[in-house]
Amino acid sequence: MSSVQSLEIRLGEVRVGYLTHYPDEKTIFSVDEAYIGMGSTRPVLSLSLSRPGDEASTEALLRDERHKFASVKAPPFFSNLLPEGGLRTRIAQSLKVHEEREFLLLAALGADLPGAVTLNPGDTPEHLRFRRGASGAAAVDEAAPLKFSLGGMQMKFSMLRQGERYTLNMGTQLGNYIVKPPSRDFAALPRVEAATMETARAVGIEVPEALLLPPEHIDALPDMGAYPQGEAFYAIRRFDRSEHMEGSKGGRIHTEDFAQVFNLRPSQKYGRVNYEMIAQTLLRYAGGLSDLKEMARRLAFNVLIGNGDAHIKNWSLIYDTPTRPRLAPAYDLVSTVAYTTHDTSIALNMAGVKRFDAITLDTFATLFARIGLHERIQKDMMEEVRVTVQRVKGAWENSFVAAGVPDDLIRKVEAHIRGIALGRECA
């Protein structure tokens, strides 16, 4: 780019500030003074910039310039709004832009990002305005086929469900489902994910509606021939979109993942945070003990079902109340042990332990003690773990058979469940 360009950042109807890109490829996030001036009534953009109940600390974070700038990439909060992997590559190629130039990607996709954040040039000061199609910004092409952003490595699409039909979001209306195609690398992956999510629902974990789609129910998705033919697609209801959406402007519910909470980049989703840190955040700044009990259920579930991919981008907060979040519904739950004999660990450190076969009831007890829970509450949490394990053992196989998961994959999950200590302890 040959000039300074800027995008207005809005959270719903509230202007939060500006994201500004400079000719030397630096991108800076500046917070609007009016947003700071809202005080304790301001909607929370991110817990990385807010301490609910502590306005002095929140204002200090909002004014702190650290972590609000980046070179080539965007600052971490905004970087995490963009996809990784194949979807990112595909979008960047269609825009004719290098996929590391995140400001241009955000400019192209800013009307349909995860949650309730939007980025657009509409109300920025004239001298900072980002002009689509201007010199150096030709990559922001109004004719680009994919105009939405979704986080994560797996190929996925934001689609609008109307009756039994699912249509690709082309930028004119928000999608209300995420649809994942079958994989050529992992057999029956949509079926395994659907079965894992249904098992989670059966044991009392909060999950959105999830279902398997015949490919003939999907419209306007390019390159359908690139996917294994005749296999089901996986669809999940977006919890960051409301049931009643009004065109392209309404229907957004704010969310953030824990990479955003901890101000980390997507590439840091495994090694920098542990489950204790997530639990402390939920206890202090989110839904408190109810969130912690839900987290305990999910941790027990992930260990037993063999989900080794519950990293920080697969845990999110949802802002049903704009000033304080709660733990968002579970998503991207997959029994990863169905696909590899090398998947022997959970994604993050848990009370000093990561290996599935080394996690016991004592591991959970240590985690709850480290968080500082009262002894009586620790006992309640431990009972929740035991009950969840027993429910998983009673429900998982029916869910996997009903979803049509191939027998060889079912047997791998069965071997995992039988082989870990947690399952034997909660017989």
SVG drawing of the C-alpha trace seen along z (x, -y; Angstrom):
<svg xmlns="http://www.w3.org/2000/svg" viewBox="-38 -13 46 66">
<polyline fill="none" stroke="black" stroke-width="0.4" points="0.0,0.0 1.2,-3.5 -0.9,-5.3 -2.3,-4.9 -5.5,-3.0 -8.0,-2.3 -11.0,-0.2 -13.6,-1.1 -14.1,1.6 -17.6,2.1 -19.0,4.4 -22.6,4.6 -23.7,0.9 -20.8,-0.4 -17.7,-1.8 -14.7,-0.3 -11.9,-2.0 -9.9,-1.6 -7.5,0.8 -4.9,-1.2 -2.4,0.1 0.8,-1.8 3.0,-1.7 5.8,0.1 3.2,3.0 2.6,2.2 -1.0,2.6 -2.2,0.7 -5.3,1.1 -6.4,-2.2 -9.3,-2.3 -11.9,-5.1 -12.1,-7.5 -15.9,-7.4 -15.7,-3.6 -13.4,-4.0 -15.7,-6.7 -18.6,-4.4 -17.2,-3.0 -18.7,0.2 -21.6,0.1 -19.3,0.7 -19.7,4.1 -16.6,6.2 -14.6,6.7 -12.2,9.1 -11.2,10.2 -7.6,9.4 -8.8,5.8 -11.2,6.0 -11.5,7.1 -15.2,7.2 -16.0,5.6 -12.6,3.7 -13.1,0.5 -9.7,-1.0 -7.8,2.1 -10.0,2.3 -9.3,-1.3 -5.6,-0.8 -5.7,2.2 -7.7,0.3 -5.1,-2.5 -2.1,-0.2 -0.4,-0.3 1.4,3.0 0.0,5.9 -2.0,3.5 0.4,3.5 1.9,6.0 4.0,6.2 2.4,7.7 0.0,9.7 -2.8,8.1 -2.7,7.7 -3.6,11.1 -7.2,10.4 -7.9,9.7 -5.6,12.3 -7.7,14.9 -10.8,13.8 -9.2,15.2 -9.1,18.8 -6.1,21.0 -5.2,23.8 -7.0,24.5 -9.8,22.0 -7.3,19.2 -5.2,20.2 -8.3,20.5 -9.6,17.0 -6.2,15.4 -5.7,16.9 -9.2,15.7 -8.3,12.2 -4.8,12.4 -3.1,11.4 -0.4,13.1 -2.2,14.9 0.1,13.3 -1.1,9.8 -3.9,10.0 -5.2,6.4 -6.2,7.0 -7.9,10.3 -9.8,8.5 -10.8,5.7 -12.3,8.2 -14.0,10.4 -14.9,7.7 -18.6,7.8 -18.9,11.5 -16.4,12.4 -16.9,14.7 -19.0,13.2 -20.3,9.6 -17.2,7.7 -17.3,6.0 -14.5,4.1 -15.4,1.7 -14.3,-1.6 -17.7,-3.2 -17.3,-5.6 -13.5,-6.0 -12.1,-9.5 -11.7,-10.5 -7.9,-10.7 -7.7,-7.2 -10.4,-5.5 -9.7,-2.2 -10.7,-2.4 -11.6,1.0 -9.8,1.4 -7.4,-1.4 -3.7,-1.1 -2.1,1.6 -5.5,2.9 -6.7,4.6 -6.9,7.8 -10.1,6.7 -12.3,7.8 -16.1,7.4 -16.5,10.3 -14.5,12.7 -16.6,15.9 -16.0,16.4 -16.9,13.4 -16.9,14.9 -14.3,15.9 -14.3,18.9 -11.5,19.9 -9.7,23.2 -7.6,25.4 -10.3,27.6 -12.0,26.7 -15.5,25.3 -18.1,23.0 -20.6,20.5 -24.0,21.5 -27.6,20.3 -30.1,23.0 -33.5,22.4 -35.8,25.4 -33.7,28.5 -31.4,26.5 -28.0,25.1 -26.7,22.3 -23.2,20.8 -23.0,17.4 -21.9,15.1 -21.8,11.9 -25.4,10.8 -26.7,12.5 -25.1,14.1 -24.8,17.8 -26.4,19.7 -24.7,23.0 -21.1,24.1 -20.8,26.9 -17.7,29.2 -17.1,31.4 -15.9,35.0 -12.1,35.4 -9.9,37.5 -7.4,37.9 -9.7,39.0 -12.3,41.5 -15.9,40.7 -14.7,37.7 -18.1,35.9 -19.7,39.1 -17.1,39.3 -17.6,35.6 -21.4,35.9 -21.2,39.0 -18.8,37.3 -21.0,34.3 -24.1,36.4 -22.3,38.3 -21.5,35.0 -25.1,33.9 -26.2,37.2 -24.0,36.8 -25.2,33.3 -22.6,31.1 -24.0,28.0 -23.6,28.3 -25.4,26.7 -27.5,28.6 -25.3,30.8 -26.3,33.1 -25.2,35.0 -26.2,33.6 -26.7,35.5 -24.6,33.6 -27.8,33.1 -29.1,30.7 -26.2,28.3 -26.4,25.6 -23.8,23.2 -20.8,24.8 -18.0,24.8 -15.8,27.8 -18.2,30.4 -16.4,32.9 -13.2,32.4 -14.7,34.1 -15.4,37.9 -18.5,38.6 -21.7,39.8 -20.4,39.1 -22.3,37.0 -21.3,33.5 -21.3,32.3 -23.3,29.2 -23.5,27.4 -25.7,24.5 -23.7,21.3 -24.1,20.1 -22.7,16.7 -25.8,16.1 -29.3,15.6 -32.4,17.5 -33.9,14.4 -31.5,12.7 -32.3,9.5 -30.4,9.4 -26.7,8.9 -26.6,6.6 -28.6,8.3 -28.3,11.6 -24.7,11.4 -23.8,12.6 -20.3,11.7 -17.9,14.5 -14.1,14.9 -11.9,17.9 -9.2,18.3 -6.4,17.4 -8.0,14.0 -8.6,14.0 -4.9,14.7 -3.7,12.4 -1.9,15.2 -1.6,16.0 -3.3,19.1 0.2,20.7 0.5,20.6 -2.8,22.5 -1.1,25.6 1.9,24.6 1.4,21.3 -1.8,22.0 -3.0,24.8 -6.5,25.9 -5.9,24.4 -5.5,20.9 -8.7,21.4 -10.5,22.5 -9.2,19.5 -10.5,17.1 -14.0,18.7 -14.1,18.5 -13.0,14.9 -14.3,13.1 -17.0,15.3 -19.8,17.6 -18.1,18.8 -18.9,22.2 -21.5,23.1 -18.9,22.6 -16.3,24.5 -18.7,27.5 -19.3,27.5 -15.5,27.4 -15.1,30.4 -17.6,32.3 -15.9,31.5 -12.4,32.4 -13.7,35.8 -15.4,36.3 -12.3,35.4 -10.2,37.8 -12.6,40.7 -13.6,40.2 -10.0,39.5 -10.2,35.9 -6.6,34.7 -7.4,31.4 -9.1,29.4 -6.6,26.5 -7.3,22.9 -9.1,22.0 -11.5,24.8 -12.7,23.2 -14.7,20.0 -16.6,17.4 -20.0,16.1 -21.4,12.7 -25.1,13.2 -24.7,10.3 -22.5,7.7 -20.5,6.8 -19.7,10.3 -19.2,13.6 -19.9,17.2 -18.4,20.4 -19.7,20.9 -21.3,24.2 -18.8,26.9 -17.7,27.3 -15.1,29.2 -15.3,32.2 -13.8,35.2 -12.5,38.6 -9.1,38.1 -7.9,41.5 -10.0,43.0 -7.4,41.9 -4.0,42.4 -2.1,44.6 0.2,41.7 -2.5,39.5 -1.8,40.2 -2.4,36.9 -4.9,34.1 -4.1,30.8 -3.0,28.8 -1.3,29.5 -3.8,30.6 -2.4,30.4 1.0,31.4 -0.3,34.3 -1.1,34.6 -1.1,38.4 -4.6,39.9 -3.5,43.0 -1.9,41.0 -5.0,38.9 -6.9,40.1 -9.4,38.9 -6.4,37.6 -5.5,35.4 -8.8,33.8 -8.6,33.4 -5.2,31.7 -6.6,29.3 -9.5,28.3 -7.2,27.8 -4.9,25.6 -7.8,23.4 -8.4,22.8 -11.9,24.3 -13.4,24.9 -13.3,28.5 -17.1,29.0 -17.1,27.5 -14.2,29.8 -16.3,32.8 -19.2,31.6 -16.8,31.2 -15.3,34.7 -18.8,36.2 -19.5,34.4 -16.4,36.0 -17.4,39.5 -21.0,39.2 -19.8,37.8 -17.4,40.7 -20.1,43.2 -22.5,41.5 -19.9,41.5 -19.3,45.2 -23.0,45.9 -23.8,43.6 -20.8,43.4 -21.2,46.6 -24.9,46.1 -24.1,42.6 -21.3,43.9 -23.3,46.7 -26.3,44.5 -24.0,42.0 -22.8,44.8 -19.1,44.7 -17.2,47.5 -16.6,50.5 -12.8,50.2 -12.9,46.7 -15.4,47.7 -13.1,50.4 -10.2,47.9 -12.4,45.7 -13.4,48.7 -9.8,49.8 -8.9,46.3 -11.8,46.2 -11.0,49.6 -7.3,48.8 -7.3,45.6 -7.3,45.4 -10.1,42.9 -12.5,45.3 -11.6,48.1 -11.8,45.9 -15.3,44.9 -16.7,48.3"/>
</svg>
